[in-house]
Amino acid sequence: QVQLVESGGGLVQAGGSLRLSCAASGGTFSSNAMAWFRQAPGKEREFVGSIDWDSIRTRYADSVKGRFTISRDNAKNTVYLQMNTLKPEDTARYYCAVSRLYASAETSLSAYDYWGQGTRVTVSL
C-alpha cells in the first residue's frame, strides 16, 4: 500500500522559510513525477510545483516562482519543497503527490494518483 507522509509545516512569520518533506513508502517512485499542491480554507486545491523523475525539469506556479524550490532524493523516495520569503497568502495545507503514469513534471491534479494527508503552513504578518 502506497503511503505519502508530509512533514515540516508550521507557523512562520512573513519573510521566513520552511522546508517541507514528503516520504513515500509502499513502492519505488524513482521513475515517477512528484509534485506539491496546496489548499487554502474555502479554496480549491492548486498546483505549487512539480519535478520529473530525474530532477532535470521542474515547474512552478507563477505565485511561487523564484521563492519555492522543489527537489527529490530518489534513494530516499522523498520529495522536498523549500519555501523562502513566505507571504501570508502562502497559508494553506500542503499536499505531496506522486503520479503512476507520468515521469514528466505535470501540473494538473488529475495527473497524480497518490496523495498524502497534508501538512499545514501558516504565515503570519
C-alpha positions, -999 to 999 in steps of 0.1 A, spaced: 0 0 0 14 34 -11 17 60 17 29 95 15 37 113 47 44 151 47 63 169 74 79 203 81 48 225 82 42 250 110 38 287 119 62 312 104 64 350 101 62 366 67 96 367 51 106 334 68 114 300 54 102 264 58 112 232 42 86 205 36 94 169 32 73 140 18 84 104 23 68 78 1 66 41 10 50 10 -4 67 13 -37 96 27 -57 89 60 -73 123 69 -90 106 68 -124 75 89 -114 68 126 -114 62 141 -79 46 173 -70 33 197 -43 -2 212 -42 -18 234 -16 -53 242 -5 -63 272 15 -95 273 35 -125 278 12 -105 274 -19 -97 247 -44 -65 227 -43 -39 243 -65 -7 234 -81 25 246 -65 55 228 -81 64 195 -97 96 176 -107 103 150 -132 117 116 -125 154 125 -128 152 161 -115 160 176 -149 129 196 -151 109 215 -125 77 235 -129 62 261 -106 30 281 -102 36 318 -110 27 327 -75 57 308 -60 83 311 -88 116 324 -75 106 317 -39 100 280 -38 122 251 -49 112 215 -54 137 187 -52 138 150 -47 160 122 -35 152 90 -53 173 69 -30 151 80 -1 118 81 -20 114 116 -8 104 150 -23 111 183 -7 97 218 -10 120 247 1 98 277 7 116 311 11 103 346 15 69 333 27 38 355 24 5 354 43 -11 342 11 10 311 12 -10 299 42 -26 266 32 -24 229 37 3 215 15 0 181 -1 26 160 -19 16 137 -48 30 110 -70 20 101 -105 16 65 -115 16 73 -152 38 103 -158 75 107 -155 74 143 -166 67 172 -144 29 176 -148 9 204 -133 -27 191 -132 -43 174 -102 -56 146 -125 -20 136 -134 -14 124 -98 -27 93 -82 -12 91 -47 -17 118 -22 -5 125 14 -27 138 42 -10 172 40 9 195 64 -4 229 75 16 260 68 6 293 84 23 325 76 16 354 99 22 391 94 
